[in-house]
Amino acid sequence: MAASGPLACSGAESPRPTAEAWLAPEVCSQVHRDLARWLGPEAESRECGPDRKDTFELVPLGQGRLLALHRFSPPDQRWDLMPDGTVQRAASSPGRSSLDSWVRSAFTLLPAFGETDQPPPPLLIVDPHSPGWFLGRYGADGLRPEQTGVWPQLPDAPEPWDDQKPTGRQLIGLTDDVALDRNLGDGRVRLWRFVGDATGGHTATPVAGLVGDAREAFRRGHRLVPLGPRRLLEWLPVLCEGAPPDTATASCARFNVWAYTTEPAATVSDPFAPSPVSSGAWTDVGEGEDIVADESHLFVWSRATGRLRVHALDGAAADPLDQSLLVGPPQTLPELASLDWQPPTRAAPLRHLLVILQNGRSFDSYFGRYCQGAATPDGSPPACQEGAACCEGLPETAACVPLDDAAAVSHQPQSTPICMRAKMNGGAMDAFAVAHGNGCGDAADVACAGVGPTAGALAAYHRLAAQGALGDRVFQTYAFVEGDGDPDGRGPAASTTDAQTLNLLYLTTARFGEPFSFYGTPQVEQELARMQVDWAIYAGTKARTRLRFFGAPESLDPRFTPYRALERGELESDLDTGGLPSVAVVLPDDGDGDRSESPGHAIDRPIAFVTDLVDRVARSPRYREDTLVLLIHLTAGGFHDHVRPPEPPPLGVDATPEQPRAIHYGPRVPMLALGRFARPGSVSHVPMEISSITAFIEWNWLSSRAVKDTRVLDDRRRFRDTWANGIGSLLDPALLVPAGRP
């Protein structure tokens, strides 16, 4: 399997282009410095990712003052509300020194409603790298520290409130001593009260008895703004009604006003009422706006232009932005224009990638009867590349057990490395149904779905294959390692779960390795984070626990909450509300009968789950024009496939002369490319594997720099992302290939 680049359409070698200028700016941003904690000390001496000196957030400081807080570079600016309703830059803004230690943190105003003549209200400042919190006030001399504290450990708290670091959450000030803590994943809420003691200190205490259940209106993407005592504004940017169906720029918003309580009562367990007090829509506020509030005003800020409107805060108003509440004329202040970050992509139209990782099915078991093509006499695939007649299926003479739901529930093939080595039989692929002495083979291992009316649940995938692009030479990355065990069962063997883990880590680390052996090696997601490319893995409970063990960048930016709960509907919600990251990976748990196609349970519901995701992207005004969907199975699950896998890569890829162990490919697995970037109805015969997707991620978001190239490692291996063919043969080159590239 020769390397041919992420957009290769054949096995021909093509050179990787050099890194682009945006990969090496001169100035490091604070985000990059924060990531150094995750990447390790080596990152401190490396070039930075792309910088934006003109990107900032407006932070309300209370009493009509706003701070333009630059996340990437100083200086910050303070802006003050004047008596005539205009906002002007303060004559002298505070020096950066007062904010240096908190610049990566989240600033939350704890508004003192009705006390405008009192000292400035407190600011709650939280660092995602620390279990501590900080209370201060912002006066004429800048930020004055007053109190520090530590979030208490709550042993009975469910995930993600099972630790003290506030990642994946947002804090919103409700009063000068109460903050709302919301889970961005499923919209659950709880309250913290900051209680003073006799010494003048404060402790953060959860308000017992007031914990809100999951609520769609409070998930990621929905924006929450305090409106005064016992009122909260929730709003969501949406496509304007009546906008052209292919237009995603005409953005409006829906809003709700919610009533809440901060005082526990015997009859109240949720701080929020079950229904909003009022609801409505705005046509002049949408995706490009932010709304921030202090104790007396709402500030509506258009990020791209710096346009600012100020409204008097009236918690009793049915519409918080009613024109009658407007204070002074709207202003356009060029200095308040923030150039929001969009990760550079090699293929400009493609901004999002959704990779759905299923597991445990071979190509023949799903497409063996759908594909009508036959291998040529020399064993190569059909010469054509359009339609089912051009993909190689199971020979008509081969007997197979029908893959219906009953068979899927009752049968789980043996798929340990020892059994895979025995069943593959040196590449003959003829021992899957053989009853070995070690119990590896079974007649039900040779399974296949029907076609047409007999396809059952697989008819949905057959329709997708006809609409998108199908790869009929995609192989399981790992079947067994040379020297690990033998057909008689001697030697060590990994479990099926380990095999899946290895394949997953192979995608996210661009390398092969035994469990825990990849410490200190490069990871694709580290490089994405370094380049400020947001990513997330939507995983089941077991997979999420395993992934979190290895760590991830910690940030209060909702885009960088990398491990999201699949069973809580986070993926569907993010698709609906605009929270999908640039690179998204879906990984159901094997035992999840609603989402996973792994052997041992029916496949109708999992296939419906996948097709629903594909349909959601196709219907989405936000994502249908810029998203590529890839469906791939990590392993064949021990099921039979008749095509001989390629020879293992050279030892310089996966192994070193000190550890000369060849890593063998397994049977073919299904792979589909879907969406407008896929070649409709086409079939690719280019040999590929899971790291072919890694190579594409590097091509589109990392300027074709293989992760191996970005670290100085005492490791002589090339890694599979520098070896595997890319996925370009599945894609429409007219939409992806930039000018000047073949």
N, C-alpha and C positions, 0 to 999 in steps of 0.2 A: 504494500500500500504506500506508494510514493507520495511525498508531500507535493501538493500542487496549488496551495494557496486557498484561502477561504472562498473565493468565487470561481475556483477552477471548474471547468465543465468537462474536463478529461483528465487523464493521468499525466499530462505534460507538466514538466517542471516550470514554475514561474517564480521570479525573484520577489522577495518581500520589499516593498518600498521603504524608503527611509522615514524616520519620524518627522512629523510636521512641526512647524514652528511653535504651535500652541502647546506642545509637550514640554517645552523648556522655557518658561517665562523667567524673568529676573527676580521677581519678588515673591516671597512665600506668603501665603495667606494664613490667617489663624486656623482655618479649617485644616489646612495641611499640617500645621503644628500639632493640632489635636490628634490627627490620625497617626502622628509619629508614636503616640503611646501604644497604638495597636500594631503598627508595622514594626516597631522596635527601634533601637538606637541608630541602626543603619540609615533609617529614613531621614535623619536630621542632616546628613551630609549629601543627600541626593537632590536632584533637581525637583522643582515643585510641579504641581499640576497647573492648570490654567487659572489665572487670577482675574478678579473683577474688582477694581478699586471703587467702582461706582455702584456697588450693590450694598443695600443696607435695609434695616428694619426701622419703622417708627415705633418707639417705645413711649407710652404715656408715663409722665413723671408726676402727674397730679397738678392741680391748680392751673390748668391751661398751658402746661409746658410739655413739649415733646422732645425726645432725644432721637436723632438720626444715628442709630448705632450701626457702625460699619463692621460687618463680620469678617471682612477680608483685609482691610487696611485702614489706618487712621487717615485724617482726623475725624472725630465725631462732631456733630453740630447740635446745638440746642435751639429750639424754636419756641416762641412764646405767643400766646393768644393775646391780642391787643383789645382795648375796650370797644373799638369799632368793629370787632368781629374778624379782622384780618390776622394772619399769622406772620410773624416776622422773625428773622434770625436774631438770636441774642447777640449783643455787642461783643461779648467775650464768652466763648465756649470753654468748658473746663478742659484741663489737660488730660492726656490719655492716661497718666500715671494712676489716677484714681480708679480706673476701670481695668487695668491690665490683667489682674488676676481673675476677672469675671467675664472677660470678653466672649468666652465660648459659652456662657451660661444663658439661661432663659430668665428674662426680667418679667415679673408679674406685679402689677400695681395692686395693692390692697386698698381699695378706695374708701375714704372717709366721707361717706355721703352726708351732705348738709353741713360740713365743717370746713368751708372754704377759707375761713379766716384763721384756722389753726395751723400748726406746723405742717410741712409737707407730709402727705400720707406715706406709709411705709412701702418699700419695695421688697418683694420676696425674690431672691436670686438663687437659682438652683444650678449646680454643675453636674452634668450627667456622669462625669467620671468619679463623682464623690458621693457618699451617703449623707453629706452635710448640706445644710441650707444656711442662708445668710439674710438677715433683715437690715435694711438701711434706709436712709432718707436722702433725697436729692435736693440739696439746697444751693445757695449761691456759690458755695465753694466746692460744688461737685458732690459726689457720692460719699456720704458719711456712714461708716460702719457702726452698727448699734448692737446687734446680737448675732450669734451663730448657734447652730444646733445640729442635731443628727436625727434623721428620720428613725423612729423606733422600729424595731423588728416586730413584725406581726406574724407569728408562726401559723395562724389559721388563715392567712390571706391567700386567695387563689392567684394563679399566674395571671398577669405579669406583676401582681403586687406581692410576689413572694420574695422579694429582696428590697434593699434600701435604695437602689439606684433608679431614678425616675425615667428610664428609657421607655419608649412606647407609650408615654403618657403626656398630658398637658395640664398645667396648673393655671387656674383662672381665679382672680381675686373677686370675692363676692362682697366682703366688708373689710374693715381694717383689721379684723382678726380671724377671718374665715376664708379659706381657699377651697375651690372645687378641684378635685383630682379626677380627671377622666381617662379612661382606657381608650386610646385611639382605635384599637382593634375592634371592639364590640360595643363601645358606648356605655359601658358600666361607669358609675360615678360613686365617689365617696367624698366626705368633707374632712378637712383638717382645721382644727382650731389652735391658734397660737396664744397660749395662756401665759400671762406674766406671773412672776413670783415675787416674794418679798425683797429679793436682792436686785430686782430690775431685769432679771433674765426672762427668757421665754422658752417654752417647750411646745413641740408640735404634737398634738393629741388627736387621734381620729375621733370624730363625733359618732359615738356608739349608737346603733339603732337606725342610722340613716345611710343606707347603701343602696344605690339604684341598680336595678337589673339592666341587662343589655338593652340598648335603645338605638334604633337605626338613626335617629335624628342627632345623636351625639357621637357617631363614628368619625373616623378620619375623613377629611374632605368637608364635613360640616364645620362651620366656624361659629364660635361662641363668644359673646360679648356681654359683659354685665350692664344692666340698665338701671341699677338702683336697688334699694332694698326689696328683696323678694321677687325680682324680675330678671330674666336672662333672655337675650336675643340669640336665636340660632338661625343661620342662613346658609344657603347652598347655591353656588353658581350653576346655572343651567342654560341650555340652548334656548334662545328666545322663541316663543310660539310664533309660528308662521315664517320662520327663517327658512331659507332654501335647504333642502335635505342634505346637501353636500357641504354645507357651511358650518364650520365649528367656531367661527370668530364672533358671531352675533350672540353675545353672552348677556343673559339677564340673571335674575336670582329669585328664589323662593325664600320666604322667611316665616318663622314662628316666634312668638313671645311666650315663654314658659314661666309659670309661677313656681316658686320653691320656698322651702323653709329650712332654717338652720337649727331649729330647736327640736330635739327628739320628743316624741309623744307616743303614748301607748297604742294609738290607732294609726300611726304614720310610720312606715318603714322606708319609703322612697322619698328623698328630699324633693323630688319633682312631681307635680300633678300628672296624672295619666294623659291629659290632653292639653294642647296649648291654649293660652288665653285668647290669642288672636293669631291670624295667619294672613299672608298676602304675597304679593310679587312686586319686584322692582324691574323696570326696564332700563334704568340708568346706572345700575350697579351690577357687576358681574365678575368674571374670572380675573380680570386685571385689577380689581379693587381690593383694598383692605379697609376694615372698620376697626378703629381703636377707641377706647373710652377712658375718661377719667371720672371724677366724682360729679361733674357737671355737664360734660359735653361728649358728643360723638363726632369723631373725625373720620370723614370718608376720603380715602387717599387713593388716587389713581397712580399706580406704581410707575407706569411707563412715561407719563407726562409730568408728574408732579402736581396735578390738579388736586386741590384740597377744598372740601366743603366742611363746614362746622355746623352741627345741629345742637340745639339745647337738649339735654338729656331729660326725657320725661318717661318714666317707667310706666305711667298709666296710659300712654298713647297707644292706640291700636296699631299705628304704623310709626315706628321710632324715627323714620326719616321723612315724616310728613313735612311738606314745604313750609308749613306755618312755624315749624321749629327751626328753620334755617337762621343762623346767626351770621349776619354780614354777607357779602357777596362771595361766591366761589372764586378761588384764586388758582392760577397756574404758576407754580414756582419751579423753574428749571433745576434749581439746586436740590429739589426734592424728587427728582426723577431717578428711579432705581432701575438699572439695567439688569433684569433678572437673568439668572444663569440657565442656559440651555446647553447640555453636553454636546460637544461637536461630534458629528457622525460622518463617516466616509461617504455613505449613501445618504445624501441630504433628506430624501423623503422618508427614510426609515428611522423612526425615533424610538420605537418600542419593540421589544422581543418578549414573547410569552412562550416559554418552553414547558410543555407538559410531560413529565416523566412518569410513565406507567412502567409496569414490571411483570415479567413472567410469561411472555407469550412469544412464540417464534413467528417468523414471517409465514411459513407454510400453514401454521394453525389458523391464521387470520386471512391470508390472501392466497393460499395455495390453490384454491379452486377459482377464485376471482381472476387471477392472472392466467391468461391463455397462451402465453408465449412459451417456447421451449428453447433449451440451450442448443447452441450450434455444436457440430461434431467435435470441435476442440474444447468444449466445455464453457465457452464464453457465452454471455447472455445474448438475447436477440439484438439484431442490429438496429431495429427501429426504436423510437422513443416517444410514441404517442399512443395512449390507451392501453386497455387490458391485454390486447394481443401482443404488446411489446414488453410486458413484464413477465419474468420467468416464474411459473407456478409449479406446483407439485405434479410430477409426471402422472398421466392419466392411469397408468398401470399400477400406481402405488395405492395400496389399501390404507385407509385411515378411519379412525373412529370419529363420527360426527361430533363437532364441538358445539353441543347444545348446552343450555344452562344446567341441566341435570348432571352432565358429565363434568362441567366446570366445578360444580359444588363437590362432587365426590372424589375427584382425582387431583393429587398433587405429585407431579413427577419428582424424582430425586435429582437434585441439581448441585450437589457438592462438587468441588473440583475433581475429586477422585471419580465420581460417577460421570461427570462430563467428559473426562478423558476416556473412560471406558466406552461410553455411548458414541462418541465421535469416531472412535476406532481408527486413529491415524488419518482422519480426513475422509474416510469412506462414508461416514454418516449413516451407517447401516446397522448399528447395534442398540438403537433406542428401545426396540421392542423385545430385546433379548433378556431373558431372566438370568442375569449374572448371579454368581454365588453371593455377591455382596448386596443383592437386591436392587441394583441400579435401574434395570430396564423394565418396561411394562408396555403391553400392547396399546394402552390408552395414551402413552407418550406420543404416539403418531396420530395426531388429531388434526382435523381441518374443518373449517366452516363451509357451509354450502354457499350457493350463489342464488340470486334472485329471491323467489319466495321462501327458499329453504335457508337463507342466510341468517334469519333471526336477528338478534341485536347487531350482528356484524354488518347488516345491510347499511347501517348509518356510516360506518367507516368506508364501505365500498363506494358510497355516494361521495364522501369527502375525497376519496382517491381520484374519482372522475373529475371533480371540480378543481382540485389542487394538484400537487406533484407528489409522486410516490417514489421512494428509493427502494430498489430491489437488490441492492448490494450493501446493506448496512448490517454490520456484524457486532455481536456482543463483544465488548472490549476485552473482557477477561473470562476465560473458561477454566484454565488451570495453568500453573506455573511448572515449567520443566523441572523435574526432580522432586516436586511436592507430591508424595504418595505414588501409587501405581494402581492398575486395575484390580489388584487383589486386595486393596484396602490398606496396604502398609504405608506408613508415613503420615504427616500432619494433613489435616483437611480443614478448610474454612466452611462455615455454615452458609446457607442460602442468604441469610441476612448480611453476613460479612461481604458476600459477593456483591450484593446490592449497594452496600455502603462504599465499597471500593469504587464502583462505577460512579456513584454520586460524587465522592471526593475527587474522582478523576475529572469530572466536569469542573468542579469548583477550585481545584488545585492545579489543573493542567498537568497532572502527573499520575503515575501509578505507584502504589505503595501499600504495604501492609498497614493495618490499623495502627495509628499513633506514630508511624514512622515518617510522617510528612512534616513534623515540627521543623520550623526554620526554613522550609521551602516556600517558593512563591505561590501565591493564591490569586486567582483571577479577581475575586471580589475585593481583595486588598487594592489591586491596581485600579479597579473601577472606582472605589471610594477615594483613592488618591486623586483621580481625575474628576472628582465630584460627579460621577455618574451614579445615580441612585439605583439600588438593586434590592431585591427581597426574594426570599424563599418562602412560599406558602406551603407549609408542611403540616402533616398530622402530628399528634401529640408525641408519639415515640420518636419520629424523625426529628422533631423540633428539639426534644430533649438531647438527642445525640448531637445535633448541630451546635446547639448553644454551648456545649462543653468546650468547643474549640474556639469560642470567642468571636467577637465581631466589633466593628467600630461603634462606640457609644455616642449618641447624639440626641439632642432634644428636637432636632429637625424631623418632622414626621416622615420626610422622604427616606431617612436613614434609620428606619426600624426594620432590620433585615429579616427577622424570623417571625412570620405572621401565622396566625392560627387558621388552618384550612377548615377545621370543623366548625368554626364560629362564623363562617361566611365572610371573612375579610376580603377574599379575592373578589367575590361577586359585588360586594359593596364598593371596593376600590374601582372596579370597572364602571360602576354606575356613577360614582361621585368624582372621578378624576384623580384617584389616589394611586393608580398603577405606576410603578417605577419604570425606569428605562429598560432594565433587564429583570424579568420576573420568571421564577422557576416554580413549578407546581410539583409537589412530592407527597402523594397520599401514603399513609401507612399501609403496609401489606394487608392487615386485617380489616381495613375499612371497606365494608361491603357496599357502601354507597359511592365510593370514589375510586377504589383501587381495583385494577383488573388482574391482580395476582391470583394464582391458582388457589382453589379451595372454596370459592364462593361464586355466585352467579355474576355474570358480566353485564347484564342488561342495565342495571342502575349506574355502574361506573361509566359505561359507554354513553349513557344519557347525560351524565355529569360532564364528560368531555365535550360532547356536541353542544351542550348548553353554553359552555365557555366560548366555543368557536362562534356560536350564534350571537352571543353578547358582544363580542368584538366586532362582528360584521354589522351589527345594528348600532354600534356606538358612534355618535357624532364626534366624540373625542378621539377615538382610537382606530376606527375602521380604515382611515386613509394612511396611517403611519405605523401599523403594527404587523409584524410577521409572527405567525403562530406555528410552532414546531411541536409535533407529537412524536415521541420516540419511546421505545420500551428499553429499559436498562438491560434486562436479560431476557433470554428465551425461556427461562423458568424450567429448563430440563425437557421442554417439548422438542420434537423432531423437526429438523429442516434438512432438505436433501442436498443443498449447495455446499460444496467444500469451502471452508473459510480460507482466507489468505494465509500465507506463511507469517510467522511472528515477525515483528519489527527487528531490525538489527540490535545487537546488544548495546550499542551506543545510545539507543533511545531509552529503553526501559531498565537496562542493567549496565553495570560497569564491569571491566575485566576482573575486579575483585569479587564481584557477585554475578557470575555469568549464568543467569537463569532466564531463559526465554519465556515470555508471557504470551500464551496462545489465545487467539481469537476464538469465540464461540460461534454458535449458529447465527443465521440471519435473524434480525428483529425488524418489526415494522417501523417505518419513519415516514411521516407526512409533513409537507410544507403547505400551509393554508393562508388564505388572505390574498390581497391583490398583488403581493410581491411574488407569489408562487407562479410557476409556469403551468397554466391550466391544462389538466388532462395529461401531463407529461410523466415519463418514467425515467429515472436516472439509474444508470448502471455503474456509476462511479463508486468504487469501494469507499465506505465511510464508517465511522464509529462515533461514540458519544463526544469525543474530543474534537470532532469536526465542528461541533457547535461552539466549542471553546475558541477554535481558530476564527470562526465568524465573529464572535464577540470581540476578539482582539482586532480583527480587521475593521469593524465598524466603529468601535468606541476607543480603541487604544492605538490607532494608526498602524496596525499590523505589527506592532511590537509584541513578539512572543514574550510571555511572562518570564521565561527563562532568561531572556536578554536583559531584564531589568534588575537583576540581582547578581552580585558577585558571590557565587556559592562554591564551596569546596565539594563540588558534585560534577562528575564528568558526563552525566546523562543529558540528552537533548530534551527530553520530555515529549509526550505524544502530540502536543499541540504544534510542534515544529515538524511533525512527521505526517500526520493524517491529512487526507484530502479534505478540502473545504466543501461547503454545501451549495456552492454556486450553481451546480448543475440542476438544482431544484428550483432556482429562482430566475426571474425575468431580468436579463442583463440590461435591458433598456431602462428599467426603473432604478437599477442599483449601481451600475458601473459608472464611475465619474469620467469626465472628459479626460482623454489622454491615457486611460488605462485600457489594455486589450480586453 
